[in-house]
Amino acid sequence: MMKIYANLLGSWKDLCEDPNCRIDNQWPPLTWYRDVFNGQDNRYFLRVFYQGHQYLIHPSCIQIVW
């Protein structure tokens, strides 16, 4: 099972635990990884909506665990 973690304010959170989590205000984490992320995200920041809060993080703060 794949997990997608993000470093949010110094704590690693499993984004898949929150059913309302969205990346860039559009995609659930697994959909974002499967359909949008190309392994070399050139953008400077990603918007992550997690547990009612919005974060602006660098793509290096995302970890994919298989």
N, C-alpha and C positions, 0 to 999 in steps of 0.2 A: 504494500500500500504506500502510495506516495504522500509525503507531507511537505508542506511549504511553510517555512519559518521566516519570520521577519524580526529584525532587531528594532524594537520599538522602545525608545527611551531607555536603552541599556538592558532590556530583558527580551530574550528570544521567545516569541509567541507563535504557536501553531495557528496559522491563518484559517486552516480548514475547520477548526473547532467552532468558529463563529459563522452560523448560516447566513448572516447578513453582511459578511465581509466582502468588500469589493476593492479591486485594484483599478486605479484610474477612473473611479466612479462608474465603472461599467461591468467589469468581469469578476465572477467568483474566482478564487485563486487557481483552482485546477483548470478552469476554462482559459484563464489568462496564460498559464504555462503551456497548455496544449495548442491554443490557437493564435496567441499574440507574441509571446516571448520567443525570440529566435536564438537564444544562447549568447548573444552579444548585444545586449540592450545599450544603445548609444545615448539614451536620454540621461539627463543629469539627475532627475528626480522622478520618483513614482509616488502617486497618491494612494495611500492605503487607508480605507475606512474599516476600522476594527473596533468592535464592542462600543459603538456609539461615538467614537473619536476618529478624527481624521489626522493622518500623519503624512508628512512629506519626507520621504527617505531616499537615500542613494541606492541604486540597484545592487550595490555590493552588500547591502544589509539584508538581502534575500538569500536564503539557503534552501536548496531542494534536496530532500532526503528520500531515497527509494526504499 
